[in-house]
């Protein structure tokens, strides 16, 4: 496979926030790609709720506090970050722009943002890592993993991840099957010729199962191989890398993850792409944070569109946030330059929000800044 180079296209002059990038991306993407990136599950209630919940949280600022020397630096899994904004795992980014995950990785490294590369990337995990590792000022480099039905394949994939230089494994645990995505079905979504989940090449096919009319093709075939807590424990034994779980929204699951001594949690409803009518992550986050009582970092994604959203997430106890769709919009609009600009806008807005709420550093952000009804 010939690897693409990052593209640096001009940023349209009328872009001043992330919503502007979404508008421009809508004009550039075809109906197939737009349905994939923009859509959610079912009636897309959770998709909409994710953004609305951050907007509905009101800030109660402090004033006349010392702000000189302020910064957005933080530490995560023992590594210092310039800011608490990471790129969420996204599949098939070459649907957005030819450079795909290479363009995303280039921009994240340039902006000091952490990157979580997807199992279902449209480019090899080694190439994505190599793009990041060239920059000494880069953020953390993690690999998102869907556990497959074949343990031998999972073990070999982990070996590739370690050899490529990734620093943690993020296991997505909230998608044993795909969500019911009406928008994709209406668009008859399909990958273009030549595009595939290249990091899953060589995966043995699912064992065939003869079903009788009373059996379910989902429960009695595909879900026979759905991951369990036992598989998470097995995975931890196969790698020297820290393991985080993405998709933890219930306090009982957070406590079970704590029992297994995973390295961290990501409170996520999969961007509203799996189970519709789930609550927004802004509403789920506090209970997950409380369940682990500071024993491990808890990150959050879903609907982050403003620097004020990042500040609110930290005020609710998150250690950092992950951003997905806006980075795809940036990539579709202006290649790697668009991704970098999205990250810069969020960081600039976070700094402004910190200053206007009297927070010199991230350590000054607390729940007292949120107005309670």
C-alpha positions in Angstrom: 0.0 0.0 0.0 1.3 3.4 -1.0 0.9 5.7 2.1 -0.5 9.2 1.6 1.2 12.3 2.8 -0.5 14.9 5.1 -2.2 17.6 3.2 -2.2 21.2 4.4 -5.1 22.9 2.6 -6.1 26.6 3.1 -8.5 27.1 6.0 -11.7 29.0 4.9 -11.7 32.5 6.1 -15.2 32.3 7.7 -14.2 29.5 10.1 -14.1 30.7 13.7 -15.4 27.7 15.7 -16.0 23.9 15.4 -19.6 24.3 14.1 -18.2 26.2 11.1 -16.0 23.2 10.3 -19.1 20.9 10.4 -20.8 23.2 7.9 -17.9 23.2 5.5 -17.4 19.4 5.9 -21.1 18.8 5.0 -20.5 20.7 1.7 -17.4 18.6 0.9 -18.4 15.0 1.9 -20.6 12.9 -0.3 -23.8 11.4 1.1 -22.1 8.1 1.9 -19.4 9.6 4.0 -21.6 12.1 5.7 -24.0 9.4 6.8 -21.2 7.5 8.3 -19.5 10.3 10.2 -22.5 12.4 11.2 -25.0 9.8 11.9 -26.0 8.0 15.1 -28.1 5.1 16.2 -31.9 5.0 16.0 -33.6 8.4 16.3 -30.3 10.0 17.2 -31.6 11.2 20.6 -28.3 10.3 22.3 -26.3 11.9 19.5 -28.2 15.2 20.1 -28.2 14.9 23.9 -24.4 14.7 24.1 -24.0 18.2 22.9 -27.0 19.6 24.7 -26.0 18.3 28.1 -22.7 20.3 28.0 -24.5 23.4 26.9 -27.1 23.0 29.7 -24.4 23.0 32.4 -24.0 26.6 33.7 -20.7 28.0 34.8 -20.4 30.1 38.0 -17.1 32.0 37.7 -14.8 33.3 40.3 -13.1 36.7 39.9 -10.0 38.6 41.0 -7.9 35.5 41.3 -4.2 35.5 40.3 -3.9 34.2 36.7 -0.3 35.0 35.7 1.7 32.0 34.5 -1.4 29.9 33.9 -1.3 26.9 31.6 -3.3 23.8 30.5 -0.6 21.2 31.2 -1.6 18.0 32.9 -0.3 14.5 33.6 -2.0 11.3 32.4 -0.7 7.8 33.0 2.6 9.3 34.1 3.1 11.4 30.9 2.9 15.2 30.7 0.4 16.7 28.2 0.3 20.2 26.9 -3.4 20.2 27.3 -6.2 17.6 28.2 -7.6 17.1 24.7 -7.1 13.8 22.8 -8.3 12.6 19.5 -10.9 9.9 19.9 -10.6 6.7 17.8 -12.3 7.0 14.5 -12.6 4.4 11.8 -12.0 4.8 8.0 -10.8 8.4 8.0 -9.8 8.2 4.4 -13.6 8.7 3.8 -13.0 12.2 5.0 -9.8 13.1 3.1 -7.1 11.1 1.3 -4.5 11.4 4.0 -6.9 9.9 6.5 -5.3 8.8 9.8 -1.9 10.0 8.6 -3.2 13.5 8.4 -4.9 13.2 11.8 -1.7 11.8 13.4 0.5 14.6 11.8 -1.8 17.3 13.2 -2.2 15.8 16.6 1.6 15.5 17.0 2.1 19.1 15.9 -0.4 20.3 18.4 0.7 18.1 21.3 -2.6 16.3 21.4 -2.9 12.7 22.4 -4.1 10.3 19.7 -6.1 7.1 20.0 -5.7 5.2 16.7 -8.6 3.0 15.7 -8.5 -0.8 15.1 -10.7 0.0 12.1 -8.3 2.6 10.7 -8.0 2.7 6.9 -4.2 2.9 7.1 -1.7 0.6 8.9 -1.2 1.1 12.6 2.6 1.2 12.1 2.3 4.1 9.6 0.1 6.0 12.0 2.5 5.5 14.9 5.6 6.5 12.7 3.9 9.8 11.8 3.5 10.6 15.5 6.7 9.3 16.9 8.7 11.7 14.7 7.6 14.7 16.8 9.2 15.1 20.3 6.5 17.4 21.5 3.7 14.9 20.6 1.0 13.8 23.1 0.4 10.2 24.2 -0.1 7.6 21.5 -2.7 4.9 22.3 -4.3 2.1 20.3 -8.0 1.4 20.4 -8.9 -2.2 20.2 -12.0 -4.2 19.5 -11.4 -7.7 20.9 -11.9 -10.2 18.0 -13.2 -13.7 18.2 -9.7 -15.2 17.7 -7.3 -14.9 20.7 -4.3 -15.8 18.5 -5.1 -12.9 16.2 -5.6 -10.6 19.2 -2.2 -11.6 20.6 -0.5 -10.9 17.3 -2.2 -7.6 17.0 -1.0 -6.6 20.5 2.5 -7.5 19.5 2.3 -5.2 16.4 0.9 -2.4 18.6 3.8 -2.8 21.1 6.4 -3.0 18.4 5.1 0.1 16.7 5.6 2.2 19.8 2.1 2.7 21.2 1.9 3.5 24.9 -1.5 2.1 25.9 -4.3 -0.1 24.7 -7.9 1.2 24.8 -10.4 -1.6 24.7 -13.9 -0.5 23.4 -16.4 -2.5 25.5 -19.7 -1.0 24.6 -20.2 -2.4 21.1 -20.6 -6.2 21.1 -22.7 -5.4 18.0 -23.2 -2.4 15.8 -26.0 0.1 16.6 -29.1 0.4 14.5 -28.0 3.3 12.3 -31.0 4.3 10.2 -29.1 7.2 8.6 -26.4 4.8 7.2 -29.1 2.3 6.0 -31.0 5.0 4.2 -27.7 6.1 2.5 -26.9 2.4 1.8 -23.5 3.1 3.3 -20.6 1.1 1.9 -16.8 1.5 1.9 -15.4 2.6 -1.5 -13.3 0.2 -3.5 -9.8 -0.2 -2.1 -10.7 0.9 1.4 -10.9 -1.6 4.3 -10.0 -2.1 8.0 -6.4 -2.9 7.0 -5.3 -3.8 10.6 -7.8 -6.6 10.7 -6.4 -8.3 7.6 -5.7 -12.0 8.3 -8.4 -12.3 10.9 -9.9 -15.8 10.6 -13.6 -15.9 9.7 -16.2 -16.5 12.4 -16.9 -20.2 12.9 -20.0 -21.1 11.1 -23.0 -22.2 13.2 -26.0 -24.1 12.0 -29.0 -22.3 13.4 -32.5 -23.6 13.7 -35.6 -21.4 13.2 -35.9 -20.8 16.9 -32.4 -19.4 17.2 -31.1 -15.8 16.8 -28.4 -15.1 14.2 -27.2 -12.4 16.6 -27.3 -14.1 20.0 -26.6 -17.6 18.8 -23.8 -16.8 16.3 -22.1 -13.4 16.5 -22.5 -12.8 20.2 -21.2 -16.2 21.1 -17.8 -14.5 20.8 -18.7 -11.2 22.5 -16.0 -10.1 25.0 -16.5 -10.6 28.7 -14.6 -9.5 31.8 -12.7 -12.7 31.6 -11.3 -11.5 28.2 -10.2 -8.2 29.7 -8.2 -10.1 32.4 -6.7 -12.3 29.6 -5.8 -9.3 27.6 -4.0 -7.7 30.5 -1.8 -10.8 30.7 -0.9 -10.6 27.1 0.6 -7.1 27.0 3.0 -4.9 29.0 1.0 -1.8 28.0 -1.5 -0.2 30.3 -5.1 -1.1 29.4 -8.0 1.4 29.5 -11.6 0.5 29.0 -13.8 2.8 26.7 -17.5 2.7 27.0 -17.9 2.5 30.8 -21.1 4.4 31.9 -22.5 2.3 34.8 -20.9 2.7 38.3 -21.1 -1.1 38.8 -19.0 -1.6 35.6 -16.5 1.0 36.8 -16.1 -0.9 40.1 -15.6 -4.1 38.2 -12.9 -2.5 36.1 -11.3 -1.2 39.2 -11.2 -4.7 40.6 -9.3 -5.8 37.6 -6.9 -2.9 38.1 -7.1 -1.5 34.6 -5.2 1.7 34.0 -8.1 4.0 33.3 -11.7 4.4 32.0 -13.3 6.4 29.3 -16.9 7.4 30.0 -18.4 7.1 26.5 -21.7 6.2 24.8 -19.9 5.7 21.5 -20.9 9.2 20.3 -24.5 8.1 20.2 -23.7 5.5 17.5 -24.6 2.3 19.4 -27.6 2.4 21.9 -30.0 5.3 21.3 -31.7 6.9 24.3 -28.7 6.5 26.5 -28.1 9.5 28.7 -25.5 12.1 27.6 -22.0 11.4 28.9 -22.0 14.7 30.8 -24.8 13.2 32.9 -23.1 9.8 33.2 -19.6 11.0 34.1 -20.0 12.0 37.8 -21.2 8.6 38.9 -18.4 6.9 37.1 -15.8 9.2 38.7 -17.4 8.7 42.1 -17.4 4.9 41.7 -13.6 4.7 41.3 -12.9 7.4 43.9 -9.7 8.7 42.3 -8.1 5.3 42.0 -7.7 5.7 38.2 -8.1 8.5 35.6 -11.5 8.8 34.0 -11.7 10.4 30.6 -14.9 11.4 28.7 -16.0 11.9 25.1 -19.3 12.7 23.4 -20.5 16.1 22.2 -17.4 18.2 23.1 -17.6 21.3 20.9 -16.3 24.2 23.0 -13.5 25.0 25.3 -16.2 25.5 28.0 -17.3 21.9 27.4 -13.7 20.8 28.2 -13.7 22.9 31.4 -17.1 21.5 32.5 -15.8 17.9 31.9 -12.8 18.6 34.1 -15.1 20.2 36.7 -17.1 17.0 36.8 -14.0 15.0 37.5 -12.6 14.0 34.1 -8.9 13.9 33.7 -9.1 14.6 30.0 -11.5 14.6 27.1 -11.6 12.9 23.7 -12.9 14.7 20.6 -14.0 12.8 17.5 -16.3 14.2 14.8 -14.9 17.8 14.9 -11.5 16.4 13.9 -13.1 14.5 11.0 -14.8 17.8 10.0 -11.4 19.6 10.1 -9.8 16.8 8.1 -12.5 16.9 5.4 -12.3 20.7 5.2 -8.6 21.4 5.2 -6.6 18.2 5.7 -4.1 18.1 8.5 -4.2 21.9 8.7 -7.9 21.7 9.5 -7.4 19.1 12.3 -4.6 21.3 13.8 -6.9 24.3 13.7 -9.7 22.5 15.5 -7.4 21.5 18.3 -6.0 25.0 18.5 -9.5 26.5 18.7 -10.4 24.1 21.5 -7.3 24.8 23.5 -7.6 28.6 23.0 -11.3 28.4 24.1 -10.3 26.3 27.1 -7.7 28.9 28.1 -10.2 31.7 27.8 -12.8 29.8 29.9 -10.2 29.1 32.6 -9.2 32.8 32.8 -12.8 33.9 32.9 -13.7 31.4 35.7 -10.6 32.3 37.8 -8.6 29.1 37.0 -4.8 29.5 36.5 -4.2 25.8 36.0 -6.3 22.7 35.5 -5.9 21.9 39.2 -8.0 25.0 40.0 -11.0 23.6 38.1 -13.6 22.1 40.5 -17.2 21.3 40.7 -17.8 24.6 42.5 -17.6 26.3 39.1 -20.9 24.5 38.1 -24.2 26.1 39.1 -26.4 23.5 40.7 -30.2 23.7 40.3 
